[in-house]
Amino acid sequence: MESILKNATEILLLLFLIITFLQSGIDKVFDWRGNLTWLKSHFEGTPLTGLVPFLLFTVLLVEMIAAILCLVGLYQLTVLGKSSIAFYGAIMSCVSLLMLLFGQRMAKDYEGAKTIAVYFVPAIFLVYLLQG
């Protein structure tokens, strides 16, 4: 219990990232076709047009790695009192968000890019907290 209270901020941020990336990854797996169709139209006319299936798979992979690392990191932090895996999960979360931000900027979807920035703030804050 002491570990949970001592690391409450980190635990809450890890839960936020787990929910965010696990749900996003599951959605991509179970609605691959719908996501692919939407993204093909979203990136139409950009240099990324022909790469959409590969990029969607890459984002899916990075999001799932981030979610799994955050999940294992949550266990490690609460049970073992260590934070190395959680730190890697936070880093992968930031990498995933930067990939998404790049895509939104390429598509000139500036409102979508703003939304990504909102997710980036807690992710990068977690990186900061776990660096020590």
RODO-2510 file (C-alpha; in nm, 4 decimals, decimal comma):
residues 132
     n   res          X          Y          Z
     1     m     0,0000     0,0000     0,0000
     2     e     0,2868     0,2344     0,0784
     3     s     0,4277     0,1905    -0,2735
     4     i     0,0915     0,2822    -0,4244
     5     l     0,0608     0,6012    -0,2197
     6     k     0,4240     0,6940    -0,2758
     7     n     0,3858     0,6547    -0,6535
     8     a     0,0260     0,7732    -0,6957
     9     t     0,1043     1,0235    -0,9734
    10     e     0,3078     0,7743    -1,1727
    11     i     0,0439     0,5031    -1,1266
    12     l    -0,2388     0,7291    -1,2418
    13     l    -0,0396     0,8401    -1,5470
    14     l     0,0470     0,4789    -1,6317
    15     l    -0,3220     0,3868    -1,6079
    16     f    -0,4039     0,6785    -1,8392
    17     l    -0,1515     0,5555    -2,0978
    18     i    -0,2587     0,1907    -2,0642
    19     i    -0,6219     0,2832    -2,1275
    20     t    -0,5290     0,5135    -2,4153
    21     f    -0,3022     0,2778    -2,6060
    22     l    -0,4658    -0,0542    -2,5232
    23     q    -0,8052     0,0741    -2,6397
    24     s    -0,6537     0,2294    -2,9507
    25     g    -0,4646    -0,0888    -3,0374
    26     i    -0,7673    -0,3107    -2,9794
    27     d    -0,9775    -0,0801    -3,1980
    28     k    -0,7222    -0,1072    -3,4788
    29     v    -0,7171    -0,4869    -3,4545
    30     f    -1,0941    -0,5353    -3,4490
    31     d    -1,1749    -0,2603    -3,6997
    32     w    -0,8687    -0,2790    -3,9233
    33     r    -1,0699    -0,2289    -4,2414
    34     g    -1,2613     0,0719    -4,1067
    35     n    -0,9437     0,2372    -3,9793
    36     l    -0,7625     0,1685    -4,3055
    37     t    -1,0471     0,3107    -4,5140
    38     w    -1,0669     0,6262    -4,3051
    39     l    -0,6899     0,6765    -4,3008
    40     k    -0,6562     0,6278    -4,6769
    41     s    -0,8994     0,9140    -4,7328
    42     h    -0,7393     1,1195    -4,4533
    43     f    -0,3939     1,0956    -4,6135
    44     e    -0,5093     1,1237    -4,9747
    45     g    -0,2925     1,3751    -5,1572
    46     t    -0,0057     1,3559    -4,9058
    47     p     0,3326     1,1849    -4,9482
    48     l     0,2033     0,9146    -4,7090
    49     t    -0,0812     0,7976    -4,9370
    50     g     0,0797     0,4729    -5,0536
    51     l     0,2215     0,3906    -4,7109
    52     v    -0,1029     0,3937    -4,5107
    53     p    -0,1333     0,0143    -4,4487
    54     f     0,2320    -0,0115    -4,3415
    55     l     0,2076     0,2987    -4,1238
    56     l    -0,1156     0,1792    -3,9608
    57     f     0,0512    -0,1519    -3,8739
    58     t     0,3565     0,0326    -3,7399
    59     v     0,1437     0,2597    -3,5205
    60     l    -0,0533    -0,0427    -3,3986
    61     l     0,2684    -0,2216    -3,3063
    62     v     0,4163     0,0786    -3,1228
    63     e     0,0897     0,1468    -2,9381
    64     m     0,0623    -0,2140    -2,8218
    65     i     0,4265    -0,2201    -2,7113
    66     a     0,3670     0,1038    -2,5190
    67     a     0,0531    -0,0372    -2,3527
    68     i     0,2230    -0,3644    -2,2575
    69     l     0,5304    -0,1885    -2,1204
    70     c     0,3106     0,0467    -1,9193
    71     l     0,1093    -0,2480    -1,7876
    72     v     0,4198    -0,4435    -1,6857
    73     g     0,5706    -0,1199    -1,5527
    74     l     0,2620    -0,0612    -1,3395
    75     y     0,3065    -0,4053    -1,1847
    76     q     0,6792    -0,3512    -1,1385
    77     l     0,6252    -0,0109    -0,9771
    78     t     0,3482    -0,1156    -0,7399
    79     v     0,4792    -0,4595    -0,6420
    80     l     0,8570    -0,4340    -0,6750
    81     g     0,9058    -0,0602    -0,6274
    82     k     1,1086    -0,0306    -0,9482
    83     s     1,0317     0,1912    -1,2448
    84     s     1,2547     0,0893    -1,5370
    85     i     0,9834    -0,0825    -1,7424
    86     a     0,7365     0,1987    -1,6698
    87     f     0,9981     0,4440    -1,7969
    88     y     1,0314     0,2512    -2,1234
    89     g     0,6528     0,2421    -2,1528
    90     a     0,6358     0,6186    -2,1108
    91     i     0,9055     0,6644    -2,3760
    92     m     0,7221     0,4355    -2,6204
    93     s     0,4005     0,6247    -2,5499
    94     c     0,5727     0,9493    -2,6444
    95     v     0,7165     0,7910    -2,9596
    96     s     0,3699     0,6697    -3,0580
    97     l     0,2192     1,0128    -3,0007
    98     l     0,4957     1,1786    -3,2030
    99     m     0,4218     0,9390    -3,4898
   100     l     0,0541     1,0319    -3,4721
   101     l     0,1392     1,4025    -3,4517
   102     f     0,3573     1,3727    -3,7609
   103     g     0,0722     1,2084    -3,9485
   104     q    -0,1784     1,4733    -3,8456
   105     r     0,0578     1,7499    -3,9510
   106     m     0,1239     1,5807    -4,2864
   107     a    -0,2519     1,5583    -4,3436
   108     k    -0,2814     1,9255    -4,2410
   109     d    -0,5285     1,8221    -3,9711
   110     y    -0,4261     2,0878    -3,7223
   111     e    -0,7218     2,0239    -3,4903
   112     g    -0,6226     1,6566    -3,4748
   113     a    -0,2635     1,7586    -3,4051
   114     k    -0,3826     1,9715    -3,1106
   115     t    -0,5586     1,6675    -2,9683
   116     i    -0,2371     1,4659    -2,9880
   117     a    -0,0577     1,7426    -2,7964
   118     v    -0,3102     1,7047    -2,5132
   119     y    -0,2113     1,3372    -2,4796
   120     f     0,1583     1,4170    -2,5116
   121     v     0,1680     1,6396    -2,2016
   122     p     0,0917     1,3653    -1,9450
   123     a     0,3112     1,1152    -2,1325
   124     i     0,6160     1,3415    -2,1326
   125     f     0,5467     1,4369    -1,7706
   126     l     0,5608     1,0672    -1,6811
   127     v     0,8958     1,0377    -1,8596
   128     y     1,0182     1,3309    -1,6483
   129     l     0,8930     1,1749    -1,3242
   130     l     1,0503     0,8363    -1,3972
   131     q     1,3901     0,9653    -1,5151
   132     g     1,5396     0,9777    -1,1688
***
